[in-house]
Each structure stands twice: as structure tokens, then as C-alpha cells.
């Protein structure tokens, strides 16, 4: 099915986050072509053989932002390699893609928040796993859950506050969780976990993303956090066993949205919308039954066509935005998908009072710009080329 000129297609032939963990298992000699074929995964990242593998996921570190701050991150910036994050460029979807080796259209986490067709409500897919996300929402098994049968010990190292969360139980399911709160403490934990044995260790670094949202990636605070992280990752490589491979990447990049580009969506265009999901840079709009979706898409294009790509769900799926898409996932995707171009962000201000100042984030992501889509691929240790 063809796509209108206003709807870009998503590349599907290049390595992305779904390739990371399968490629590591191949490097460990634990997985082969038969396993990849039978599980429907790909391993398009060429890695040297290793005894154990460490995958560091730096939340919110785009390849473009890293290049712009290369002088503050000599170790991280020591390569020009990069990966595509996938779509949408948001943590819930991207982490699910990383841990399952599947696209959002298969694992079912299609955004920061998503529409539940059974309840008729929008659910937060980062923090809502403990109370509002149904137990059967996650549709794919994680690589961690399959690793023990391949002779590999799966380990997650992250902050204590995430250890017992519902998202950890689902998206990181199957791994043993090791809690460590500071970046240096997490690096120490990884060194201990990889000293012996055959393990696949996932290290999560949320600090840069949270700073970026509040202060922007161009802030001094963000740069200081990057410097600290860079020094610790250099230490991780230098102190690690020589037969441990190190792969550093990110779930998505970031761009700073200026105040004038943080715009409220036209309430008239939301009149038939019953659910507003996703990030301000990637809105998914579910409409009331009987709504003329093609007409609504055209109305959005007429109003915001220079600021956003606007697609119907059918067009977005045909363009490959969510990858191969399971029939069960289709109703979770908005009837209309609005993807910001440039540095625009689309906010729902209908419940903001006349004397209230709406809350806005500085650093944002979710859309398809190079700043959001391209993430670093830094290899070290046994994986160093």
C-alpha cells in the first residue's frame, strides 16, 4: 500500500535497538542462525566473540547531542557508529524493543502512553504497570527470559526505585535485578557481575534523560552528568575482564523545544477525540465511533501540515512506523498519529485554567528527527573493533 507524500516511510533494513541483545547472544556463542530464525529476531550488529556482554542503555543520549559535546565525553565519542532507535522515540516503546528484540507493532508498547481499547482509557506505559496496565498487555517474551536456556545468566543493574516496579517485571522480565543507585555504584556492580561466568548484563542510566527534560540537553547540568558518565564507562572498560564485551547505546535522542514551539493543540480539532496518547512530539489520537477519520486527518494536515506529519493509523502502519504490526496491536494505535517536525511539540491544554501556566518540558523526544532517532553505538572491551 502506497503512502501519501506527507507520510515518510520508516527504514526496516538497518540495525536498530531490536538487534542489540540478539547480537550479544551470538557474540557469546549462545545463539545461532537457527535460534534467530525460530524466534523471528535479527542480529545485524557485528560483534567480536566474548565470554560475557554488558549493554549500557543511556536514557536520552542522542548521537547528535553526543557529537556536539564530544569534548566532554572523550570515551563515548570515540566512535562514529550509531544505531536507529525505532519509532516512536520514547522510553517505554524503545526499551521494550531492546529487551524483546521486536518492534512496537509486535510487543504492543506503542508509545509513552497508549489507548486501551477494552477500557476506553489512555494508560501511562512507563509508570502505569502497577495499577492500570493489564497483566497480558506485553505481547512478546524478553531475550532475558530466554537467555538461561541458552546457558547465559541475565542480569539487570539499575536504581533501587525500579527494582519492584511493574514495568521492570514485564519489560525486563526474566532477569535478576541488582540495585545500585549512583552511576559509579552501578559500574561497580557490573564489574562484580561479570568477573566470572557467562552473563548478559544490562545497565540502565536514567540520569541524562531526567536532566534533559527539566533543563535541556544544552544545559550545564546535562553536560556535567555526561562527563561523569563518560569517566565511569571508561573505568568500566579499563577495569573489566578482557573477555567481556561492552556495548553502549541509548533508547532515543533529545532536542530542546523553545517556549514558542511548545504549542497548544487546537481544541476544535480535538472535538471528536476521546483519547490523547503519546508524547507532545508524537501524539496518537483515538476518536469517537463514527468519526470521519480521513476528514480529520486532512483537517490536521491543513492546520499543522508544516509543523507535523499527520497520518491515519492505516497510513502509519503501511509506512512501517511501528514495524510489523500484530492485529492485536492495531486498536492500541491512535486513529490519527501526529508526529512533530522541526522542534514543535503539541500539548493538550484544554484543562489548563485561564490563570494557570501550563507545564512544559524543555528536552523532548518521540518523533522522527535525526536528533531523536539516531543513538550512539560505542563498543568496548572484547567488542572493541
KEGUKOL-304195 format. One record per residue (C-alpha): residue number from 0; residue in three letters; x, y, z. Coordinates in nm, 2 decimals. Example, Ala and Ser with C-alpha at 12.3 -4.5 7.8 and 13.67 -1.06 7.14 Angstrom:
// residues 2
NODE     i    aa     east    north       up
NODE     0   Ala     1.23    -0.45     0.78
NODE     1   Ser     1.37    -0.11     0.71
//
This chain:
// residues 385
NODE     i    aa     east    north       up
NODE     0   Unk     0.00     0.00     0.00
NODE     1   Unk     0.14     0.33    -0.10
NODE     2   Unk     0.19     0.63     0.13
NODE     3   Unk     0.10     0.99     0.06
NODE     4   Unk     0.39     1.23     0.02
NODE     5   Unk     0.32     1.37     0.36
NODE     6   Unk     0.38     1.04     0.53
NODE     7   Unk     0.75     0.93     0.54
NODE     8   Unk     0.83     0.56     0.55
NODE     9   Unk     1.04     0.40     0.82
NODE    10   Unk     1.35     0.21     0.72
NODE    11   Unk     1.34    -0.15     0.82
NODE    12   Unk     1.66    -0.28     0.67
NODE    13   Unk     1.91    -0.12     0.91
NODE    14   Unk     2.02    -0.22     1.25
NODE    15   Unk     1.82    -0.08     1.54
NODE    16   Unk     1.77    -0.14     1.91
NODE    17   Unk     1.60    -0.48     1.84
NODE    18   Unk     1.93    -0.61     1.72
NODE    19   Unk     2.13    -0.54     2.03
NODE    20   Unk     2.06    -0.83     2.26
NODE    21   Unk     2.04    -1.10     1.99
NODE    22   Unk     2.37    -0.97     1.85
NODE    23   Unk     2.52    -1.01     2.20
NODE    24   Unk     2.40    -1.36     2.24
NODE    25   Unk     2.55    -1.45     1.90
NODE    26   Unk     2.88    -1.30     2.02
NODE    27   Unk     2.87    -1.51     2.33
NODE    28   Unk     2.82    -1.82     2.12
NODE    29   Unk     2.48    -1.88     2.29
NODE    30   Unk     2.26    -1.81     1.99
NODE    31   Unk     2.29    -1.90     1.62
NODE    32   Unk     2.11    -1.86     1.29
NODE    33   Unk     1.86    -2.13     1.39
NODE    34   Unk     1.77    -1.95     1.71
NODE    35   Unk     1.73    -1.62     1.53
NODE    36   Unk     1.52    -1.78     1.26
NODE    37   Unk     1.29    -1.97     1.50
NODE    38   Unk     1.24    -1.67     1.73
NODE    39   Unk     1.20    -1.42     1.45
NODE    40   Unk     1.48    -1.20     1.56
NODE    41   Unk     1.78    -1.04     1.38
NODE    42   Unk     2.14    -0.98     1.49
NODE    43   Unk     2.27    -0.72     1.24
NODE    44   Unk     2.54    -0.58     1.47
NODE    45   Unk     2.87    -0.75     1.41
NODE    46   Unk     3.05    -0.82     1.74
NODE    47   Unk     3.37    -1.00     1.83
NODE    48   Unk     3.34    -1.31     2.04
NODE    49   Unk     3.32    -1.26     2.42
NODE    50   Unk     3.26    -1.46     2.74
NODE    51   Unk     3.00    -1.21     2.88
NODE    52   Unk     2.84    -0.90     2.74
NODE    53   Unk     2.74    -0.57     2.91
NODE    54   Unk     2.48    -0.35     2.74
NODE    55   Unk     2.47     0.00     2.88
NODE    56   Unk     2.15     0.19     2.79
NODE    57   Unk     2.18     0.57     2.84
NODE    58   Unk     1.83     0.71     2.85
NODE    59   Unk     1.81     1.02     2.63
NODE    60   Unk     2.16     1.03     2.48
NODE    61   Unk     2.13     1.11     2.11
NODE    62   Unk     2.42     1.07     1.87
NODE    63   Unk     2.38     1.43     1.77
NODE    64   Unk     2.39     1.57     2.12
NODE    65   Unk     2.69     1.35     2.20
NODE    66   Unk     2.88     1.48     1.89
NODE    67   Unk     2.80     1.83     2.00
NODE    68   Unk     2.95     1.76     2.34
NODE    69   Unk     3.23     1.53     2.22
NODE    70   Unk     3.50     1.73     2.41
NODE    71   Unk     3.32     1.64     2.74
NODE    72   Unk     3.29     1.27     2.66
NODE    73   Unk     3.61     1.15     2.50
NODE    74   Unk     3.54     0.78     2.56
NODE    75   Unk     3.18     0.78     2.44
NODE    76   Unk     3.26     1.00     2.14
NODE    77   Unk     3.55     0.77     2.04
NODE    78   Unk     3.34     0.63     1.75
NODE    79   Unk     3.12     0.75     1.47
NODE    80   Unk     2.90     0.43     1.49
NODE    81   Unk     2.53     0.48     1.56
NODE    82   Unk     2.20     0.29     1.56
NODE    83   Unk     1.84     0.38     1.48
NODE    84   Unk     1.62     0.39     1.79
NODE    85   Unk     1.29     0.29     1.62
NODE    86   Unk     0.95     0.47     1.65
NODE    87   Unk     0.82     0.63     1.85
NODE    88   Unk     1.14     0.76     2.01
NODE    89   Unk     1.02     0.72     2.36
NODE    90   Unk     1.15     0.51     2.65
NODE    91   Unk     0.86     0.27     2.70
NODE    92   Unk     0.85     0.17     2.34
NODE    93   Unk     1.23     0.17     2.29
NODE    94   Unk     1.32    -0.03     2.60
NODE    95   Unk     1.05    -0.29     2.51
NODE    96   Unk     1.21    -0.31     2.16
NODE    97   Unk     1.55    -0.35     2.31
NODE    98   Unk     1.46    -0.63     2.56
NODE    99   Unk     1.23    -0.83     2.33
NODE   100   Unk     1.42    -0.79     2.00
NODE   101   Unk     1.08    -0.70     1.84
NODE   102   Unk     0.92    -0.38     1.71
NODE   103   Unk     0.64    -0.19     1.89
NODE   104   Unk     0.39    -0.34     1.65
NODE   105   Unk     0.48    -0.68     1.79
NODE   106   Unk     0.54    -0.62     2.16
NODE   107   Unk     0.25    -0.39     2.19
NODE   108   Unk     0.40    -0.09     2.37
NODE   109   Unk     0.33     0.17     2.11
NODE   110   Unk     0.41     0.49     2.30
NODE   111   Unk     0.48     0.67     2.63
NODE   112   Unk     0.11     0.63     2.69
NODE   113   Unk    -0.14     0.42     2.49
NODE   114   Unk    -0.51     0.36     2.43
NODE   115   Unk    -0.67     0.06     2.60
NODE   116   Unk    -0.95    -0.04     2.36
NODE   117   Unk    -1.10    -0.26     2.63
NODE   118   Unk    -1.14     0.01     2.89
NODE   119   Unk    -1.17     0.31     2.66
NODE   120   Unk    -0.89     0.49     2.85
NODE   121   Unk    -0.54     0.62     2.79
NODE   122   Unk    -0.28     0.44     3.01
NODE   123   Unk     0.07     0.55     3.11
NODE   124   Unk     0.30     0.29     2.98
NODE   125   Unk     0.60     0.40     3.19
NODE   126   Unk     0.45     0.42     3.54
NODE   127   Unk     0.11     0.26     3.50
NODE   128   Unk     0.22    -0.11     3.50
NODE   129   Unk     0.15    -0.14     3.87
NODE   130   Unk    -0.22    -0.04     3.86
NODE   131   Unk    -0.37     0.04     3.52
NODE   132   Unk    -0.19    -0.17     3.26
NODE   133   Unk    -0.35    -0.52     3.22
NODE   134   Unk    -0.14    -0.82     3.31
NODE   135   Unk    -0.15    -0.95     2.95
NODE   136   Unk    -0.06    -0.62     2.78
NODE   137   Unk     0.30    -0.71     2.69
NODE   138   Unk     0.28    -0.94     2.39
NODE   139   Unk     0.64    -1.06     2.34
NODE   140   Unk     0.89    -1.25     2.55
NODE   141   Unk     1.21    -1.08     2.66
NODE   142   Unk     1.55    -1.20     2.55
NODE   143   Unk     1.63    -1.22     2.92
NODE   144   Unk     1.36    -1.48     2.98
NODE   145   Unk     1.51    -1.70     2.70
NODE   146   Unk     1.88    -1.65     2.80
NODE   147   Unk     1.90    -1.91     3.08
NODE   148   Unk     1.80    -2.19     2.84
NODE   149   Unk     2.10    -2.08     2.62
NODE   150   Unk     2.34    -2.10     2.91
NODE   151   Unk     2.35    -1.73     2.98
NODE   152   Unk     2.28    -1.56     3.31
NODE   153   Unk     2.06    -1.24     3.25
NODE   154   Unk     2.12    -0.95     3.49
NODE   155   Unk     1.98    -0.60     3.51
NODE   156   Unk     2.17    -0.33     3.70
NODE   157   Unk     1.96    -0.02     3.78
NODE   158   Unk     1.83     0.22     4.05
NODE   159   Unk     1.67     0.07     4.36
NODE   160   Unk     1.34     0.26     4.29
NODE   161   Unk     1.28     0.05     3.97
NODE   162   Unk     1.35    -0.29     4.12
NODE   163   Unk     0.99    -0.39     4.21
NODE   164   Unk     0.81    -0.18     3.95
NODE   165   Unk     0.55    -0.34     3.72
NODE   166   Unk     0.74    -0.22     3.42
NODE   167   Unk     1.06    -0.40     3.54
NODE   168   Unk     0.86    -0.72     3.59
NODE   169   Unk     0.73    -0.70     3.23
NODE   170   Unk     0.98    -0.52     3.01
NODE   171   Unk     1.28    -0.66     3.20
NODE   172   Unk     1.12    -0.98     3.29
NODE   173   Unk     1.34    -1.29     3.33
NODE   174   Unk     1.65    -1.10     3.45
NODE   175   Unk     1.79    -1.09     3.80
NODE   176   Unk     1.78    -0.73     3.93
NODE   177   Unk     2.08    -0.58     4.10
NODE   178   Unk     2.00    -0.24     4.26
NODE   179   Unk     2.26     0.04     4.27
NODE   180   Unk     2.17     0.40     4.29
NODE   181   Unk     2.46     0.61     4.16
NODE   182   Unk     2.64     0.56     3.83
NODE   183   Unk     2.97     0.47     4.00
NODE   184   Unk     2.79     0.21     4.22
NODE   185   Unk     2.62     0.06     3.91
NODE   186   Unk     2.96     0.03     3.73
NODE   187   Unk     3.10    -0.14     4.04
NODE   188   Unk     2.80    -0.38     4.03
NODE   189   Unk     2.86    -0.46     3.67
NODE   190   Unk     3.23    -0.53     3.73
NODE   191   Unk     3.13    -0.78     4.01
NODE   192   Unk     2.87    -0.95     3.80
NODE   193   Unk     3.10    -1.01     3.50
NODE   194   Unk     3.41    -1.12     3.69
NODE   195   Unk     3.33    -1.48     3.63
NODE   196   Unk     3.07    -1.69     3.45
NODE   197   Unk     2.87    -1.63     3.13
NODE   198   Unk     2.63    -1.34     3.16
NODE   199   Unk     2.43    -1.08     2.97
NODE   200   Unk     2.42    -0.77     3.19
NODE   201   Unk     2.20    -0.47     3.11
NODE   202   Unk     2.30    -0.14     3.28
NODE   203   Unk     2.04     0.14     3.29
NODE   204   Unk     2.14     0.50     3.32
NODE   205   Unk     1.83     0.74     3.36
NODE   206   Unk     2.01     1.05     3.48
NODE   207   Unk     2.07     1.23     3.14
NODE   208   Unk     1.71     1.20     3.03
NODE   209   Unk     1.56     1.34     3.35
NODE   210   Unk     1.80     1.63     3.35
NODE   211   Unk     1.73     1.69     2.98
NODE   212   Unk     1.36     1.71     3.03
NODE   213   Unk     1.39     1.96     3.30
NODE   214   Unk     1.69     2.17     3.20
NODE   215   Unk     1.75     2.08     2.83
NODE   216   Unk     2.04     1.88     2.68
NODE   217   Unk     2.23     2.21     2.62
NODE   218   Unk     2.24     2.29     2.99
NODE   219   Unk     2.55     2.28     3.21
NODE   220   Unk     2.38     2.01     3.43
NODE   221   Unk     2.34     1.78     3.13
NODE   222   Unk     2.70     1.82     3.03
NODE   223   Unk     2.82     1.76     3.38
NODE   224   Unk     2.62     1.44     3.40
NODE   225   Unk     2.76     1.33     3.06
NODE   226   Unk     3.12     1.39     3.19
NODE   227   Unk     3.06     1.18     3.50
NODE   228   Unk     2.91     0.90     3.29
NODE   229   Unk     3.19     0.91     3.04
NODE   230   Unk     3.45     0.87     3.30
NODE   231   Unk     3.27     0.58     3.46
NODE   232   Unk     3.22     0.40     3.13
NODE   233   Unk     3.60     0.44     3.06
NODE   234   Unk     3.66     0.29     3.40
NODE   235   Unk     3.42     0.00     3.33
NODE   236   Unk     3.62    -0.08     3.02
NODE   237   Unk     3.96    -0.05     3.18
NODE   238   Unk     3.88    -0.25     3.49
NODE   239   Unk     3.66    -0.51     3.32
NODE   240   Unk     3.79    -0.86     3.23
NODE   241   Unk     3.94    -0.86     2.88
NODE   242   Unk     3.69    -1.13     2.76
NODE   243   Unk     3.38    -0.91     2.85
NODE   244   Unk     3.23    -0.72     2.56
NODE   245   Unk     3.09    -0.37     2.62
NODE   246   Unk     2.82    -0.21     2.41
NODE   247   Unk     2.68     0.14     2.49
NODE   248   Unk     2.37     0.28     2.32
NODE   249   Unk     2.06     0.48     2.40
NODE   250   Unk     1.68     0.44     2.38
NODE   251   Unk     1.64     0.77     2.19
NODE   252   Unk     1.79     1.11     2.14
NODE   253   Unk     1.66     1.45     2.25
NODE   254   Unk     1.61     1.80     2.13
NODE   255   Unk     1.53     2.12     2.32
NODE   256   Unk     1.19     2.27     2.24
NODE   257   Unk     1.19     2.65     2.27
NODE   258   Unk     0.88     2.80     2.46
NODE   259   Unk     0.73     2.94     2.14
NODE   260   Unk     0.74     2.59     1.98
NODE   261   Unk     0.55     2.43     2.27
NODE   262   Unk     0.21     2.50     2.13
NODE   263   Unk    -0.15     2.40     2.25
NODE   264   Unk    -0.34     2.18     2.01
NODE   265   Unk    -0.65     2.35     1.85
NODE   266   Unk    -0.94     2.24     2.07
NODE   267   Unk    -1.17     2.24     1.76
NODE   268   Unk    -0.95     1.96     1.61
NODE   269   Unk    -0.99     1.76     1.94
NODE   270   Unk    -1.37     1.78     1.95
NODE   271   Unk    -1.42     1.42     1.83
NODE   272   Unk    -1.11     1.28     2.01
NODE   273   Unk    -1.18     1.06     2.31
NODE   274   Unk    -0.81     0.97     2.39
NODE   275   Unk    -0.49     1.18     2.36
NODE   276   Unk    -0.19     0.94     2.40
NODE   277   Unk     0.18     0.96     2.33
NODE   278   Unk     0.44     1.24     2.38
NODE   279   Unk     0.39     1.60     2.28
NODE   280   Unk     0.61     1.53     1.98
NODE   281   Unk     0.42     1.21     1.89
NODE   282   Unk     0.05     1.24     1.95
NODE   283   Unk    -0.18     0.94     1.90
NODE   284   Unk    -0.55     1.05     1.89
NODE   285   Unk    -0.83     0.80     1.93
NODE   286   Unk    -1.16     0.92     1.80
NODE   287   Unk    -1.52     0.86     1.89
NODE   288   Unk    -1.70     0.58     1.68
NODE   289   Unk    -1.84     0.72     1.36
NODE   290   Unk    -1.59     0.99     1.32
NODE   291   Unk    -1.47     1.06     0.97
NODE   292   Unk    -1.10     0.98     1.01
NODE   293   Unk    -0.99     1.08     0.66
NODE   294   Unk    -1.16     1.42     0.70
NODE   295   Unk    -1.00     1.47     1.04
NODE   296   Unk    -0.65     1.38     0.91
NODE   297   Unk    -0.70     1.63     0.63
NODE   298   Unk    -0.81     1.89     0.89
NODE   299   Unk    -0.50     1.83     1.09
NODE   300   Unk    -0.28     1.85     0.78
NODE   301   Unk    -0.44     2.17     0.68
NODE   302   Unk    -0.38     2.32     1.03
NODE   303   Unk    -0.04     2.17     1.12
NODE   304   Unk     0.10     2.02     0.79
NODE   305   Unk     0.41     2.23     0.81
NODE   306   Unk     0.47     2.15     1.17
NODE   307   Unk     0.39     1.78     1.17
NODE   308   Unk     0.35     1.47     0.97
NODE   309   Unk    -0.01     1.36     1.01
NODE   310   Unk    -0.12     1.01     0.93
NODE   311   Unk    -0.42     0.79     0.98
NODE   312   Unk    -0.34     0.46     1.17
NODE   313   Unk    -0.37     0.28     0.84
NODE   314   Unk    -0.12     0.51     0.67
NODE   315   Unk     0.12     0.49     0.97
NODE   316   Unk     0.11     0.11     0.98
NODE   317   Unk     0.15     0.08     0.60
NODE   318   Unk     0.45     0.32     0.61
NODE   319   Unk     0.62     0.08     0.87
NODE   320   Unk     0.63     0.33     1.15
NODE   321   Unk     0.56     0.06     1.42
NODE   322   Unk     0.74    -0.22     1.23
NODE   323   Unk     0.55    -0.54     1.16
NODE   324   Unk     0.22    -0.49     1.33
NODE   325   Unk     0.01    -0.76     1.50
NODE   326   Unk    -0.37    -0.75     1.46
NODE   327   Unk    -0.39    -0.73     1.84
NODE   328   Unk    -0.18    -0.41     1.85
NODE   329   Unk    -0.38    -0.22     1.58
NODE   330   Unk    -0.65    -0.09     1.81
NODE   331   Unk    -0.39     0.04     2.06
NODE   332   Unk    -0.25     0.28     1.80
NODE   333   Unk    -0.43     0.62     1.76
NODE   334   Unk    -0.68     0.67     1.47
NODE   335   Unk    -0.47     0.98     1.39
NODE   336   Unk    -0.10     1.00     1.45
NODE   337   Unk     0.06     1.35     1.47
NODE   338   Unk     0.44     1.35     1.45
NODE   339   Unk     0.62     1.68     1.51
NODE   340   Unk     0.86     1.81     1.25
NODE   341   Unk     1.14     2.05     1.35
NODE   342   Unk     1.13     2.14     1.72
NODE   343   Unk     0.75     2.17     1.76
NODE   344   Unk     0.56     2.00     2.04
NODE   345   Unk     0.18     1.96     2.07
NODE   346   Unk     0.02     2.00     2.41
NODE   347   Unk    -0.33     1.93     2.53
NODE   348   Unk    -0.42     2.25     2.73
NODE   349   Unk    -0.79     2.20     2.74
NODE   350   Unk    -0.79     2.15     3.12
NODE   351   Unk    -0.55     2.44     3.19
NODE   352   Unk    -0.72     2.72     3.38
NODE   353   Unk    -0.71     3.08     3.25
NODE   354   Unk    -0.47     3.18     3.52
NODE   355   Unk    -0.26     2.87     3.52
NODE   356   Unk     0.08     2.84     3.34
NODE   357   Unk     0.09     2.51     3.16
NODE   358   Unk     0.38     2.27     3.24
NODE   359   Unk     0.62     2.23     2.96
NODE   360   Unk     0.94     2.02     2.92
NODE   361   Unk     1.25     2.16     2.76
NODE   362   Unk     1.42     1.85     2.64
NODE   363   Unk     1.17     1.63     2.44
NODE   364   Unk     1.15     1.33     2.21
NODE   365   Unk     0.91     1.10     2.04
NODE   366   Unk     0.93     1.20     1.67
NODE   367   Unk     1.14     1.11     1.37
NODE   368   Unk     1.41     1.38     1.35
NODE   369   Unk     1.77     1.27     1.33
NODE   370   Unk     1.83     1.42     1.68
NODE   371   Unk     1.57     1.18     1.82
NODE   372   Unk     1.62     0.87     1.60
NODE   373   Unk     2.00     0.83     1.59
NODE   374   Unk     2.17     0.70     1.90
NODE   375   Unk     2.53     0.61     1.97
NODE   376   Unk     2.68     0.26     1.93
NODE   377   Unk     3.00     0.26     2.13
NODE   378   Unk     3.18    -0.07     2.15
NODE   379   Unk     3.45    -0.16     2.41
NODE   380   Unk     3.63    -0.44     2.59
NODE   381   Unk     3.61    -0.76     2.39
NODE   382   Unk     3.38    -0.60     2.14
NODE   383   Unk     3.62    -0.32     2.05
NODE   384   Unk     3.70    -0.34     1.68
//
